[in-house]
Amino acid sequence: MTPRPIDAHVRLDIHPAHTSAVTAALTGTRHRTAHALLTARGFETVAEHTLVLARIDHEEPYWANKAAQALTAQGITTDMTSSLREAIDEDWTWANYPMPWCTREKIREVSNEAQTIYDDIRHGRLVIHAHADGGWTTVAVGTYRDSKSVYLHGENHLRQIADTFDSPAAAIAAFERLHGDTMRPGPAPMTDIERQTAEARTSLDAPATQPVQRTETVPAYAADPGDHDAALDDFLTKHGDWQKWRTWTDETTHAIHESQTLRIERVHEADPRETAWTIAAYETPVSDRMWHLTMTGATPAPVLLTLLNTLAEGDTWETAVGSPATEKTVTEATRPLIDVGWKHTVDGRWIRWETSQRDAGVQFDAFTPRSPHTTLATWTLWAGASIDRPTWAIHASPYTPAPMIAHLTGDLAHGTGTRQPGPRTTQQLPQLTTTPPAVAPTISSPQPARRR
C-alpha cells in the first residue's frame, strides 16, 4: 500500500568539507518527523534543518541510501544530488584489507560492528577502563552499562570485541596481565579518522586549521616505513646493553651489544629500495660471522620494530649463534602464514608463501642451507609488485635463527600498521620469478672501538 504523503522533504548530498560524509537538508511543515527518522539511522544534528551522517568506516553513501529508502516508505519526499548517487554506485574496498577472504558484504558487516562499538563508546553506553599498545594496534578494556565487560582489539573500522568477561574486575585483571607494560587509564586518544569524523558531525565548514594528515590501518607489510633513524635512537635509549660506536662518517651508525656477538649497521641516506640495515651475529667476539640479515630502507615501521624487539628481548647468545634451517624449523617459522591462508607453492628449490593478492611473500631457498658460505639469501621477505621489484625486502642468510624469522612472519600474517591512504582499489600484481637475490655481506667482524 502506498503511504500517505507527509509534508516533509529531505535532500541528501555529499558533505562539502568531508567527502565521505553525507548531509541532509530538511524542509516542510513536518520536517521534525523526517528529523526523528534520520537520527534513528545515525544522522546527527548540525543545524536546525540540517543533519550529518559521518562514520569511521566511510560507508556513509551506502547507509544514506538505506535511510532514503526508509523515508520514502514513510511518505517523505527524498532526493539526492548526482554526486551522492555516484558515490552510492561506486564499488570500492579498503586497500590491502587485512581480511582479504571477506566479501564486500562481509567487510561492510565487520565495519558496521566497529561503528556500533565506536558509537557505544562515544555515547557512554560502553565505558572504557583502560587502553594499551597491542603491538601494531590499540587494545582496550571496557564495560557496557548494565551488561558484559569486553576486550577490544583494533582501531577505526577494524575494532572488534575479542573477548568478553562477567565483571569489570575480571576484565581489567586479564587486560593487565596481557598489557601491563603499556596499559594506560581511560580511552585511547582519538585516531585521525575519528577526529575527522567528529569534525564532519559538528560543522559543514572545512577545519580552520591545517587538516590532520589522513591515515589508514593496513597489514604490517603495507605500512609506511616511518622514521628509521628515530626507531634506532629509541632502541638504543631503551636498551643500555647496546651502544653506539664511532665511525669515520656520519652517513652510517654502528651499534654493538655488550656481548660483542651482535652488531647493527644503519646506513642513513640509503635509497628506500637499497640495503639500509644489516644485522650480523658472531659466535664469539673474535670469530667469523655466523649469520646476517639485511633490510631495505622502505621496510615498514612495524616490521623494523619487530626485528629490533627480537634482538632486545630474545636470548642474546642463542640469537647470535643460530643454526642451519631444517624442515622442522622452516615449518615453525612459516606457520603464521599458513594459519591465515597465505598460498603455499614449491618451484624447484624455492618454497614460497604469498598473500591472495600476491602483494607480499616469503621465499625459502632449500639449496642454500647446504652451502652456509653462499652469498645467496636463504630467506627473502618482501612486499610490492614482485620479489624482483619489491617495495621493500628482507634477506637472511642460512644460519639466521628460525625464531627471528618466525617473529617476522607472524608480524606479516597478523600485524597491522598505518600509512597515508592511496587508491581505494587494489591492482592485480605480476607473477613472482624464481631468481633469489644475494644477501649483501656488509658488516665485518667487530673490532675494538671508542664509544661515542
C-alpha positions in Angstrom: 0.0 0.0 0.0 1.3 3.4 -0.9 1.9 5.6 2.2 0.2 8.9 2.6 2.5 11.8 1.7 3.9 13.7 4.6 4.7 17.4 4.2 8.5 16.9 4.6 11.3 17.0 2.1 14.8 15.7 2.5 17.7 16.5 0.2 20.8 14.3 0.6 24.2 15.5 -0.6 27.9 14.9 -0.1 29.4 16.9 2.8 31.1 20.0 1.5 34.3 19.5 3.6 34.4 15.8 4.3 33.8 13.9 1.0 32.7 10.6 2.5 30.1 12.1 4.9 26.5 12.9 3.9 24.3 15.9 4.7 20.5 16.0 4.9 18.7 19.3 4.4 15.1 19.3 5.7 12.1 21.4 4.7 8.3 21.2 5.1 5.8 21.6 8.0 6.6 18.1 9.3 10.3 18.2 9.0 10.6 17.1 12.6 9.2 13.7 11.6 12.0 13.3 9.0 14.5 14.5 11.6 13.5 11.8 14.0 13.7 9.1 11.4 17.1 10.2 10.3 18.5 10.4 13.8 17.4 6.8 14.3 19.6 5.9 11.3 22.8 7.6 12.5 22.3 11.2 11.3 23.2 13.9 13.8 22.0 17.5 14.1 24.5 20.2 12.9 21.8 23.0 12.5 18.0 23.3 12.9 17.2 22.0 9.5 20.5 20.2 8.7 21.8 16.8 9.8 25.0 14.9 9.0 25.9 11.2 8.7 29.6 10.7 9.4 31.0 7.3 10.0 34.5 5.9 10.7 34.2 3.2 8.0 33.5 5.8 5.2 30.3 3.9 4.3 28.0 6.9 4.6 26.7 6.8 1.0 25.5 3.2 1.5 23.7 3.9 4.7 22.3 7.2 3.4 20.7 5.3 0.6 19.2 2.9 3.2 17.9 5.9 5.1 16.4 7.4 1.9 14.5 4.2 1.2 13.1 4.2 4.8 12.0 7.8 4.4 10.3 7.1 1.1 8.5 4.2 2.7 7.0 6.6 5.3 5.8 9.0 2.6 8.6 11.6 2.9 9.8 13.1 -0.3 13.6 12.4 -0.7 16.0 13.3 -3.4 19.8 13.0 -3.8 22.4 15.0 -5.7 24.2 13.4 -8.6 27.5 13.3 -6.7 25.9 11.3 -3.9 24.3 8.9 -6.4 27.8 8.3 -8.0 29.2 7.6 -4.5 26.4 5.1 -3.8 27.1 3.3 -7.1 30.9 3.3 -6.6 32.2 -0.2 -5.9 35.3 0.1 -3.7 37.1 -1.7 -0.9 39.9 -0.8 1.5 43.3 -1.1 0.0 45.1 -4.1 1.4 42.2 -5.0 3.6 43.7 -7.3 6.4 40.9 -9.9 5.9 41.1 -10.4 2.1 38.8 -13.5 2.3 35.8 -11.3 3.2 33.2 -10.5 0.6 32.2 -6.9 0.1 29.0 -7.5 2.2 31.1 -9.2 5.0 33.5 -6.2 5.0 30.6 -3.9 5.4 29.2 -6.1 8.2 32.6 -6.1 10.1 32.9 -2.3 9.7 29.4 -1.7 10.9 30.1 -3.7 14.0 33.1 -1.5 14.6 30.9 1.6 14.0 28.5 0.3 16.7 31.3 -0.1 19.2 32.6 3.4 18.3 29.1 4.9 18.8 28.6 3.0 22.1 31.9 4.5 23.4 31.0 8.0 22.2 27.6 8.0 23.7 28.7 6.5 27.0 27.0 3.1 26.6 30.4 1.4 26.7 32.8 2.8 29.4 36.5 2.2 28.6 38.5 1.5 31.7 42.0 1.3 30.1 43.8 1.1 26.8 47.2 -0.2 25.7 49.6 -0.6 22.8 48.8 -4.1 21.5 51.9 -4.3 19.3 50.7 -2.8 16.0 47.3 -1.6 17.0 45.4 -0.3 20.0 43.6 -2.6 22.5 41.2 -1.6 25.3 39.0 -3.0 28.0 35.6 -1.7 28.9 32.2 -2.5 30.3 28.7 -1.9 28.8 26.4 -0.3 31.2 24.3 -2.9 33.0 25.9 -5.6 30.8 29.1 -7.5 30.0 32.8 -6.4 30.0 34.7 -6.7 26.8 38.3 -6.8 25.5 38.6 -4.7 22.3 41.2 -5.1 19.6 41.9 -2.8 16.7 41.1 0.8 15.6 38.5 2.5 13.5 36.7 0.2 11.0 38.7 -2.8 12.3 37.9 -2.6 16.0 36.3 -5.8 17.3 35.2 -7.5 20.5 37.9 -10.1 21.0 36.7 -11.5 24.4 34.0 -11.0 27.0 34.1 -11.2 30.8 31.4 -11.5 33.5 32.7 -8.5 35.5 34.9 -5.4 35.1 37.3 -6.7 37.8 37.9 -9.9 35.8 38.3 -8.0 32.5 40.8 -5.5 34.0 42.8 -8.2 35.7 43.1 -10.1 32.4 43.9 -7.0 30.5 46.7 -6.0 32.9 48.3 -9.5 32.7 48.5 -9.1 28.9 49.3 -5.4 28.6 50.6 -4.2 32.0 53.7 -2.6 30.5 51.8 -0.3 28.2 48.4 -0.1 30.0 47.0 3.4 30.4 43.8 4.5 32.1 40.7 5.6 30.1 40.1 5.5 26.4 42.9 5.9 23.8 43.4 9.3 22.1 41.2 9.8 19.0 42.6 8.4 15.8 42.9 10.7 12.7 39.8 9.1 11.3 37.8 9.6 14.5 38.9 13.2 14.6 37.9 13.9 11.1 34.5 12.2 11.7 33.9 14.4 14.7 34.7 17.5 12.6 32.1 16.4 10.0 29.4 15.9 12.6 29.7 19.3 14.0 30.3 21.6 11.1 29.8 21.9 7.3 32.9 24.1 7.0 36.4 22.8 6.4 38.6 22.9 9.6 40.1 26.4 10.2 43.5 24.9 11.0 45.6 22.7 8.8 43.8 19.5 8.3 45.1 16.4 10.1 47.0 14.1 7.8 44.8 11.2 6.9 46.0 7.7 7.7 44.5 4.2 7.3 45.1 0.9 9.1 46.7 -1.7 6.8 48.6 -5.0 7.2 52.1 -4.6 8.7 53.7 -5.4 5.3 51.9 -2.5 3.6 52.6 0.1 6.3 54.7 3.2 5.9 58.4 3.0 6.9 58.1 5.8 9.5 61.4 7.3 10.8 64.0 4.5 10.9 66.6 6.8 12.5 64.3 7.7 15.3 63.5 4.0 15.8 67.2 3.2 16.2 67.7 6.1 18.6 64.7 4.9 20.7 66.1 1.3 20.7 69.5 2.5 21.9 67.9 4.7 24.6 65.8 1.9 26.0 68.4 -0.8 25.9 71.6 0.1 27.7 73.2 -3.2 26.7 73.6 -1.8 23.2 76.0 1.0 22.5 76.5 3.3 19.5 80.1 3.3 18.2 82.1 6.0 16.4 82.6 5.6 12.6 84.6 7.5 10.1 81.5 9.1 8.6 78.2 10.4 9.8 76.4 8.5 7.0 76.5 5.3 8.9 75.7 4.3 12.6 77.0 1.1 14.2 75.6 -0.4 17.4 77.0 -3.3 19.2 75.7 -5.5 22.0 77.7 -5.7 25.2 78.4 -9.3 24.5 80.1 -8.2 21.2 78.3 -11.0 19.4 75.5 -9.0 17.8 76.0 -5.9 15.7 73.8 -3.4 13.8 74.8 -1.2 10.9 72.4 1.6 9.8 73.1 3.5 6.6 71.2 6.7 7.0 70.8 8.0 3.4 70.3 4.8 1.6 67.8 4.6 -1.3 64.5 3.2 0.0 64.9 0.1 -2.1 68.6 -0.4 -1.2 70.1 -2.0 1.9 69.8 0.3 4.8 70.1 -2.1 7.8 72.4 -5.1 8.4 72.2 -7.2 11.5 75.2 -9.5 11.9 75.9 -12.2 14.6 79.1 -13.9 15.8 79.7 -17.0 17.9 82.4 -15.1 19.9 83.7 -11.5 19.7 86.6 -12.7 17.5 85.1 -15.4 15.4 83.8 -15.2 11.8 80.3 -14.1 11.2 77.7 -16.8 11.8 74.7 -15.2 10.1 73.4 -11.8 8.8 70.2 -10.2 7.8 69.6 -7.1 5.6 66.7 -4.8 5.3 65.9 -2.1 2.7 65.2 1.5 3.6 61.4 1.2 2.9 60.9 -1.6 5.3 57.6 -0.8 7.2 57.9 0.5 10.7 56.1 -2.4 12.4 58.4 -4.9 10.7 61.5 -3.0 11.8 60.2 -2.7 15.4 59.6 -6.5 15.4 63.2 -7.2 14.5 64.6 -4.7 17.0 62.4 -6.1 19.7 63.5 -9.6 18.9 67.2 -8.5 19.2 66.4 -6.8 22.6 64.1 -9.4 24.2 65.5 -12.7 22.9 68.3 -14.7 24.5 71.4 -12.9 23.1 73.6 -16.0 23.0 71.0 -18.1 21.1 70.2 -15.3 18.8 73.9 -14.8 18.0 74.7 -18.5 17.3 71.7 -19.6 15.2 71.6 -22.9 13.4 71.0 -24.1 9.8 67.4 -24.2 8.7 65.8 -27.7 8.8 62.4 -28.9 7.7 61.1 -28.6 11.2 62.4 -25.0 11.8 61.1 -23.9 8.4 57.6 -25.3 9.2 57.6 -23.5 12.6 58.9 -20.2 11.1 56.2 -20.1 8.4 53.2 -21.5 10.5 51.7 -17.9 10.9 51.5 -17.6 7.2 49.7 -20.9 6.8 47.3 -20.1 9.7 46.0 -17.0 7.8 45.8 -18.7 4.4 48.8 -17.5 2.5 49.2 -19.5 -0.7 52.0 -22.2 -0.4 53.8 -23.2 -3.6 57.0 -25.1 -4.5 59.1 -24.3 -7.6 62.2 -26.5 -7.6 64.5 -25.3 -4.8 62.3 -22.4 -3.9 59.4 -22.6 -1.5 57.1 -19.6 -1.3 54.2 -18.3 0.7 52.1 -15.4 -0.8 49.0 -13.4 0.1 46.0 -14.0 -2.0 46.6 -10.6 -3.6 50.2 -11.5 -4.3 51.3 -8.2 -2.9 53.6 -9.8 -0.3 55.5 -13.0 0.2 58.1 -15.1 1.9 60.6 -17.3 0.0 62.8 -20.0 1.3 65.7 -21.3 -0.8 66.1 -25.0 0.2 69.5 -25.2 -1.5 71.4 -22.6 0.5 71.4 -24.4 3.9 73.7 -27.0 2.3 76.1 -24.2 1.4 76.5 -22.0 4.5 79.0 -19.7 2.9 76.9 -18.8 -0.1 76.1 -15.2 -0.8 72.5 -16.1 -1.9 69.7 -15.4 0.5 68.1 -18.4 2.3 65.1 -16.3 3.4 63.5 -13.4 1.4 60.6 -11.5 2.9 59.1 -8.8 0.6 56.1 -6.7 -0.3 55.4 -4.9 -3.6 54.9 -5.7 -7.2 57.0 -8.9 -7.1 60.0 -10.4 -5.4 62.2 -8.9 -8.2 60.5 -5.4 -7.9 59.7 -5.1 -4.2 58.8 -2.0 -2.4 60.9 -3.4 0.5 62.7 -6.6 1.2 64.5 -8.5 3.9 67.2 -11.1 3.0 68.6 -13.5 5.6 71.5 -16.0 5.4 71.4 -19.7 6.2 72.1 -19.6 9.9 69.6 -16.8 10.7 67.7 -18.0 13.8 64.3 -19.6 13.0 62.6 -17.8 16.0 63.6 -14.5 14.5 62.1 -15.4 11.1 59.0 -16.7 13.0 58.6 -13.3 14.7 58.8 -11.5 11.3 56.4 -13.9 9.5 54.0 -13.6 12.5 54.0 -9.8 12.0 53.4 -10.2 8.3 50.5 -12.5 9.0 48.8 -10.8 11.9 50.3 -7.3 12.4 48.9 -4.0 11.3 50.3 -0.5 10.8 49.3 2.8 9.3 50.0 4.6 6.1 48.8 7.5 4.1 45.8 6.3 2.1 46.2 5.7 -1.6 43.7 4.5 -4.2 40.8 2.5 -2.7 41.1 -0.3 -5.1 44.0 -2.7 -5.4 45.6 -3.9 -8.6 46.5 -7.4 -9.7 50.2 -7.9 -9.2 52.6 -9.7 -11.5 53.9 -13.2 -11.0 56.9 -14.0 -8.9 60.0 -15.1 -10.6 62.5 -17.6 -9.3 65.8 -15.8 -9.1 66.8 -15.2 -5.4 68.8 -12.0 -4.6 72.1 -12.2 -2.9 72.5 -11.2 0.8 74.9 -8.3 1.0 77.8 -9.1 3.3 78.4 -5.6 4.6 79.4 -5.9 8.3 82.8 -7.1 9.1 83.9 -8.8 12.3 83.6 -6.5 15.3 86.8 -4.5 16.1 87.7 -2.6 19.2 86.4 1.0 19.0 85.9 4.0 21.2 82.4 4.8 22.5 80.9 7.9 21.3 
